[in-house]
Amino acid sequence: MVIALRNLDINAQVYEKAHCLRPVGAGLSLLPNGLNSLEVISPGITKTLKSAGSQTHKLNLHKSTGELIGQKSVTLQEKYGQPMLQIRWSQLQDILASQLPPDIIHLDHRCIGFNQNHQGVEVSFDNNTTVKADLLIGADGLNSAVRQTLIGDGEPCYAGRMSWRAVIRYSHPKLLANEVMSMTAPDGKIFGFFDLGSGYVFWSAATLCPEGNISPNPTAIKSRLQEKFADWAEPVQEILQVTNPEDIVERPICDRPPLENWSQSRVTLLGDAAHPMVPLLGQGANTAFEDAWELSQCLRHAVNIETALTNYENSRKPRTQVIQIRNAVQAKRAYEADSETYLSKMMQQAQLSDTEFEQWLYNYQPSVTSHS
């Protein structure tokens, strides 16, 4: 978002709650709609991203016993001109940050609220500082502080599932370059392996968990995982064994229902702060990149900030609501008792049942249009 705004000579600043920018245990799928948005924001950036990640050519689905139950070639590059790209979150962060002057990124600033009037917005942070601006964009994720001041809709909705993930250097004969391997069991458990290139693998596990309890420490997190997936075929136990407990991120899977409005006067929301999604279709980051481009264009063409935010919201809500709802329904379905059958059938029929949605989703082309 900041890159797009600074391209318009808008003095955008980033206020980040983290004390430092460091690698986190996450990989990310960049898809044609997101890559197209990034390319129009910063021409040439997709070439850099592709050289840093791994382009997925095949998806493999296995039972927890190891039996292969489905395969699908990934042909997004041929169909839409951009690949399915797996990349470390830290690399994406570094590449995006390299496009910006370092002095505009202000670390250790956790937003605790704001006040606004017709002249501007005053943002308050937990380090006793305040910042005045003409516009505030809350891109602060699922638990957005900006959203709570703006909307006040409380905690996100727990989806009844817990997740664990990590990124490590790892190789195994079953994990091939440019491929994704998923394993599923009929008791609501899923384990996935994503090649990130350069010897890195992103693994992600999830299971039904009605209580949503968080483990007390990293050692307990690892032990919990090893117990839950104890009888699974390799490489599940092997990759858990070699993963440092401190590198495992444990999170409850949450989302929120679509909003009626996510802008008010000089404040708006973007990405997961506006339309959070459970991790299934890989559209959280990609729709955020769409948001960034469209918001920049609305600000470029509208007569004032209020009109720009209204146009942005009206443009983005219909598309993101469809993706949110479809994502939530399919994610819930994937964890039900017959998930092995469902996921296998979904892969086999994907080109028939999901073709129209896929085309609508991935054919997104950012355009320079006038908003008035």
JOFEN-V644020 format. One line per field, one symbol per residue. phi: phi as a letter, one per 20 degrees, with the letter a starting at -180 (. if undefined). Layout:
phi->???
This chain:
phi->.ffffffemefecdddfffbecfcfbdbeddgfffffffffcgnfffffffedcefdbdcdcffeoffcacbfedfgfecnceedebfgffggfffffedfffeedemcefdqbccbfercdddcfemdccdbebcdeddmgdgffffffdmemffefencdccbacbfacbgedefmcdddcbcfendcccccfdnlnecddbcbbfbgemfeffagffffffffffdfeeffeffffffeefgfeeddbfecbbfgefbccbldcbdbmffebfcfecemdgffffffggffffffffdffbfgfgfffffffeggfffffgffffffffffdfgefgffffffffdgfeedgffgfffeegcgcecedc
